[in-house]
Amino acid sequence: MTALGDLIRPCGPVIDASAAERARERLDASAMAPEIAIAWDALAPVFGASPYLAGLATRAPERLAGLLSVAPSASLSRILEDTSALAAQADPPDGALRYLKGELHLLTALADLGGVWDLAQVTDALSRFADGAVSAALAQAAREGVENGWLEVAGDGDRGPAPGFFAIAMGKLGAFELNYSSDIDISLFYEPDALPLTGKLEPARAAQRLAERLSQILQSRTSDGYV
């Protein structure tokens, strides 16, 4: 499969040459410069127009170089697999979901602006990551419930990351039509008798805690942004 760096083409002129040059100077200082230099003609218009994408690239040049060096479909599969894997980790690294979100956005934007992916592929990638991120965040919320002694079990096979509690995707997420700036709309439900509670909390309060923690994981801002 052809690497992304060999596929992308310039999306237009460099709107802000100084911004593009600042990004290049920061990227040239890394050991990953050769991979990035090969694709620079296509990267310059992007980084000269989007501080967000330039920031994602310059904060982690190895992330950009890695995306450029393999096929975009392979990168997408790996990002989605890494996101799903977080749901099974007992103690996922801080910021892992934010890092993967940034990687997914950088991949998608470059494949989109570089003429590699069409609209359906772009919205599919964004939606699939959002779906996986919600599952990973719910799994983390459930594990914390177990650690805090009010939930008996989390990640129980076919019953999902929080048995008795589930989310239904609505709107653009439900239709797999998310764009870069879309909010994700989900409706949360619980079955009181199915929640594996220890007796410390009533079902309604337990469900509320899961919902609040899920929202906090996805929305809280750090130096790495938000999920």
N, C-alpha and C positions, 0 to 999 in steps of 0.2 A: 504494500500500500504506500502511496506517495505521501511524504511528510507535509504538514501544514505549511512550513516555510517555503516549500517548492510550489505550493498551490496558490497562495494568496497573491493578489495583484493590487496595485495602488487604487484606492477608492476615489481619488480626486487630488487636487492640489494641496500643498502644505499651507494651511491657513495661517498658522503661527509658527514661523520658522525658528524663532528663538525658543519657544516652548519645546519644539521637537529636538532642537540641538541640546537643550538642557537634559532632556531625557536620554539622548544618546551619550552624553558625557558621563552620566551616572551609570549607564549600562556598559559603556566601554571599560569602566573600571573593574568589571567583574571578569571572572575566568570564563564566562559563558559568551564573551563577545563574538567569537567567530560565528556561532550559530545565528546570532542576532544580526550581525553585519550582512549576512547573505540575504536576509529578508528586509533590510532597512528601507528600501524604496517603498515597500508596501506598509511598513510600520510608521514611517515619518508622518504621513497625512493623518493617521489615527492619533498618534501621541501629540501632534501639533494642534489637535482640535478637542481632545478629551483629557482633561486633567485626571479624571477618575481612572481611565485605562492606563494612562502614563504612570500614575501612582501605583497601580497594581503591578505593573511591569518593573518599575525601578525599586520597589520595596523588596522584591524577590526575583532578581534576574534569572535565577535557576528555574523558577516556575515558567517564565516566558520561554527560555531556551528549551526546556523540556517539551512544552507544547509545540514549538516550531519543529522539533526534531522527529516527531512521529505523526502518523495519520490522525486527522481530527476525530474520526470515528473511534479509534483506539483510545484517544485521550478521554473522550466522553464516557466510554465504557468503564475506564479505570476510575474516573471521578465518581461515577454513580456507584461502582462497587465499593470504593472507599467510604462513601456516604452511608451505604447500607451496612458496612462493617462497623460503623460507629454504634449502631443500635445494639450490637452484641458485645461491645466492650464494657467491662465493668467500670473502668475509670478512663473515659476518653480524654485526650489532651485538651487543655483549655485552648479555645480558639480554633479547634479543628474544623468545625462546621463553617466558621467564617473564612478560613483559609480556602476550603473547598469551594465555597460560594464565589470567592474572588477568582479562583482558578477557572471555574465554570464560566463566569462572566467574561474573562479575558479570552478564553477559547472561543466562546460563542460570538463575541464581538469581532474577533479577527476573522473567523470563518464567514461571518455575515458580511462585514465590510470588504473583505478580501475576495468576495464573489465565489466562495466555496460552497456555502450552504444557502438554500432558499428559505423563504419565510416559514414554511412548515417545519423544516429542520431546526430553525432557530427557536420557535415557540415550543417545539417538542423537547428540546434540550433543557430550556428554562423550566418547563413544567415538570419534567421527570426529576430534575434536581430538587425542586420545591417539594414534590411528593416524598422523596427520600429524606429530605431535611426534616419534614414534619414527623416522619416515623422515627428518625434518630432522636429528635428532641423529646418526643413522647416516651421513648424508651429510657432516656436519661431521667425524665420526670418520675417515671415509675420506679426506677432503681433507687432514686432518692427517697421515695415513699417507703420502700423496703428498709433502707438504711435508717430512716427516722421512726420505724416501728409501727406504722399504721397500715402498711400494705404487706401482705404475706409473700407475694411473688410478682415478678416482672418478666416480660419477655417469654411468655409461656407458649411457645410453638404457634400453632394455627390461631390461637386466640389473640395474637398480636402483642405489641410491646406492653400494653396495659390491659390485661383481661377485664372485660366488662365495660371498657371505655373505648370509644372509637370516633374517628373524624370522617366526615364526608366532604369532599372537595366541591366547592360551588364556583359559579362564575367562570372566569377565564381559566382558572386552575382545573376545574372540573371538565372543561372542554379541551384541556391541553393547548390553550392559546395564550399563555402568559407572554407578556413582553417584558422589556428590561425594567420598567418602572411600575409594573403591576403590583398591587397588593395581592396577597393570597387570601381568598375567602374560604373559610372552613366552618362547618357546623359540627359541634361536639355533642355527643350523646353518651349516656351511660345506662346500664342495666343494674339497678341496686342489688339484686340478688346474685349477680354474676361477679361483682367486684370482690376480689379476695382480700377482705379486710380483716384486721386483727381485733377489731372491736374498740380501738382507741378513737375512731372517728365514725360519725354517721355517714351513710353513702353519699348524701348530697354534699356534705362538707369535703369528703374525700375527692369527689369529682371536681369540685370547685378548686381544690388545691392542684390537682393534675392540670386543669385548664389554665390556671394562673401561672404555674411553672412552665408549661409548654409555651405560653405567650411570652414569658420573660426570656426564655432561652432564645427564641426566634427574634425578639425585638430589641433586647438590650444592646446598647452601643458600647464598644470599647475602642481602643486605638486601631483595631482591625476592622472597624465598621460594625455592621449588624448582619444577621442571617437573612 
